[in-house]
């Protein structure tokens, strides 16, 4: 798969100096349409309702993916102020522009650190670093403190990170950015485990096998919360419903690369941002979105 950003989009990271948390911002071009799909039993989000097909049509100006659990949502305040200073936002009847910045979190190592969670300054720093270049991947930004395979405890986790993959279809480009922090494992196309729970000798274990053996607690304690976050970027022309359907298509890609998925302990969220610069066939675009999402997740797991 190709690796590039659609024209007009900027991506930036902020990573904590201790490397245990961070945030990643996607800044959209003027006029971008957005959609979101929330899955799993433990989401942490901000302004996802503004992306619902039933909401009034509005541009979306950025999306933030962040560590720090719900505390990390504070980083979106810094993104909002950075955009407002540049007059990038929704023009209200009062004549002021209000940036719309949906956000979602993962529960990473930073969630347990009172002094080390992403905040407004972190959000601003991510914006300052944003560029049109293909962003760095791995243990950086929102992927700095994440891991897969939580059911054998921290000693059995496999570090993951943030990944990216792109796909061309029907004249449009779709790029998926994925932060990978699932309860379960990331699997390759052939079903083999790329990142997941491991025994003390390093043997990888499937979640379903651990559950059948009674090796995992039915209610994991603090420190095992998990989530996969996806941001889909495309230059295709989509209305609000089309953007939501694209985000929903990303969840098929999550299910292809992560098992189990959308559990009570995962707060999986997929965003879609469309710049509207080219026409594309919607069905082909959705298929491409699920492919790119699965590839981005595997990229985050080193696959």
N, C-alpha and C positions, 0 to 999 in steps of 0.2 A: 504494500500500500504506500501511497504518496505521503509526504509529511510536510504540510504547509498550512498557513492560515488563509481563509478567504480574504479578499481585498477589503480593507476598511476596518478590520478587527485588530485590536491590540491586546496582548496578554502580558501580565507582569506578576512576579512573585515577591513576597516578603517571607524570609525564614528567620526564626528566632536564633540568636547567637549560640544558644545551647543545642540547636538542631533538633528540638523535640516537638516543634509545632510551627505553624506558619499559615499564610493565606495566599490565595491566587485570585487575581481579578481578570475578568474579560471585559474590555471596554468596547461597546458596540458603536458602529457609525450612526450618524443621524438617520432617523426614520426606521430603525430596526424594529421588527416585530418579534414578540417573545411568547413562549409557551412553557409549561412545566407539568410534570407528572410526579406525584409523591407516592412512594410505596413503602412498605415496611411499618413496623409498629412503634418506631422511636425516632421520628424525624425532628430536626431542629431547623426551622426555616424563618425567613423574613420576606414579606411582600410577595409570596407565591400566588395569593388570590388575585393580584393585579394582572396575572398572566392567564387567568381562567378564561375560556371562550365566552363565558357569560358576562365578563366585565367590559366596561366601556373601552373602545379601542384607544390605546395609548402607545407611544414609542417606549422602548426599553433601552436604558442607557448603559447599563453594566450588569454583570452577574458576579457575585463573590462566592468563592468556595473557601472555607476556612476551617482550621482546627480550633480546639478550645471548647468544644461543645457549645451550649447556648451562650456562654460568656463570649465566645469568639464572634458572635453576631455584631458585637460593638465595632468590629473592624469596618462594617458597612457604613458607619457614620463617617469615617474618614474618606471612603470612596465618594459618598454623597457630597461632602464639602469640597473635595478636589474637583469633581465635575461641575459643581455650582460656580466655583471660581472661574471656570472656563465657559460659562454660559451654556452648558450642555445639560438639558433637562426638559421636562414637559412644561409647555407654556400654559399657565393657568389664566383664568379670566381676570385675575387680579394683576396680570402683567408680569408675574415673576416666574422663573423657571424652577421646577422641582425635579431633581434627578430621581429616577425610579431604578432602584438597585435591589432586585431580589437576591437572596443569599441562602446558603445552606451550610450545615456544619457536620464535621465528624468528631467523635469522641476519641481524641488521641492522647498522647502523653501530656500535652499542654493543658488538658482539661483539669488535671490534678494539681496544677502549679498556680498558686494565687498571684504570683508576680510575673508569670511568663506566658499569659494567654494573648492571642492577637487582640489588639485594641484599635482605636481610631487612628493612632499614629501608624500602626502596621498597615491598615488599609490605604492610607495616603502613600506610604512607602511603596506598596505594591503598584499603585497607579504611577508613581514617578518612574518605576522601572519598566513600565509596559512599553512594548514595541511590536512591530509587525513581523519581527523575526520569529522563527519557530522557537518556542520557549524551551528552556532546559527541563528535563524530566528526571524522575527518580525521587530521591529523598530531599525535596525542595518545596517551598511554598506550602500549600495545603497538604502535600504528601510527605512532609518532613517527618511526622511522627506516627505513621500508620503501619499496620501489619495485617496479615491474614491468618486464619486458623486459630480461633481463640479458646477452643474447648479443652485443651490440655494445660491451660494456664500460660503465663508470660514466658516461661522457659521453653515452651513449645511453639511460640509464634514464629512466623516467617516475615521479616520486614518486606514491605512493598513500597509504594510511593505514588507519584502522579505520572500518568502516561498519556500518550497522544497518538492518534492515527487519522489519516485522511482518505477519502475515497471520492473519485469523480464518477458522476452518473448523470445521464440526461442533460449534459451541458452545465451542470452545477457541481460545486465542490462542497463536501460535507467533512468537517473536521471534528473529531470527538476528543475531549479532554476529560480524563477520568481520575478521580482520587479514590484509592482502593484500600478499604479498611473493613473487610467483611468478617462476620462471625465464622463463616465457612471458608472454603478454599477457592482459589483461582485455578481453572482448568484450561489446558490447551485444547485445540480443536479435536485431538484424538482422545480426549478425556483424561489424560495424565495430569497429575497435580503439578502446577507451576509454583504455587505458594499456598501453604496451609499448615494445619497442626502437624507437629513432628514429635516423635518419641525421643527419649533422651539419646538414643543412638543415631538420631537424624532421620529415621524412617518416616516418610510422609503418610498421613492417615486421612481417610475420607471421613467427613462429619457423620454420614449415615452409619458407617461401621462403628464409630465410637459410641453413637447413640444405641445401636443394637447391642453393644457389649456392656452398656451401662457405665461407660467411662466418663460421661459428661453430666454435669449437674443440669437439671431441668430449668433452673433459674440462675444463670451465671451472675457472679457477684460483681461489684464495682471494678472497673478496669477492663471489662470484656465487652463493653458496648461497641457497636460497630456500624458501618455504613459504607455504601458506594455512592459517590457523587459524580454526575456526568454533566458536562456542558457541551452541547452540539452547536457548532457555528456553521452557517451556510450562506452563500451568496444568492440562494434561490429567492424567488418572490412568493411569499406565503401570507395568508391572512391569519388572524388569531387562532382560528380553528385548525388551520394547516400547521401552525407552529406547535400547537398542543399535540396533534397527531404525530408530529416528528419527535417530540419529546417522549411520547408513549412508545414509539418504535424503538427508542433507545433502551427501554426496559427489556425488550426482547434480547438485545445484545448483552445486557447485564446477566440475564438468565442463561445465556449461552456460555458465558465465561466464568460465572460464579455459582457455586452450589453449596448449601441451599441459598435462596435469595429471598428478599423481602420478609425476613423472619421478624418475630416480635422484638428482637434486639437490634435489628438494622433499621436505619432511617433513610433508606435509599431515595434519592431525588435525581431527576433528570430535567435539565433546562434545554431549551432550544432557542437560538437567536438567528433570525433571518434578515439579511441586509436588503433583499429585494432587488438585486442588481441584474439577475438573469431569470428567465423563465425555465421551469423544470417540471417534469412529469411527477406528480405527487407520490404515486405508488413506488416508482423507481427510487425516489428520494428517501422514502421510509425504509426500503430494503437496504439502501446504502448506509443509512443512519445506524441500523442495527449491526451491520458488518463493521463499521468504523468503531462503534462503541465496544464491541467484543475485542477488537484488535487493540484499542487503547488500554483496556483493562489488562490484557495480557502483557502489553508493553510495560505497564506499571509494575507487573510482577516479574519482569525480566524475560518474558517469553517472546 
